[in-house]
Amino acid sequence: EVEEGQYFLHNPDTDFGVAAQFARRFAEAVLREGLAPGVEILNINVPQAVTPDVPWSLTRVSSYSHFHATVQENEYGEKVLAGFHRQLDFHKMETDSDMYALFKQRHVSVTPLTIDSTAHTPFDDIRRRLPAA
């Protein structure tokens, strides 16, 4: 985790030491044990300003969007994207999610992922809502 103003900058003062330690620990475990069946990627997020002994939590991807667009009008009266800001509402987050672990509990979140992000909704249910082919 880095502060909002640092997302697109390279700041040599940003310390990724703890994150690197977690990356090494999990890489060693995966190389030794492999990933569980059905898991293709581990998404690991480390809170800002924590120590190497911070707990980690196995999490799922949150459906809560914590980034919100900042829209402004330009000189032609058109609405344009001016940036974004982070808005956290812990009452709207799932308590077993990556966002809750990272921002509320201040734990490292470890989310097992697959590359296939196809919805599990039956295709017939989807087809009924779409135009004819």
Disulfide bonds with the S-S distance in Angstrom:
none
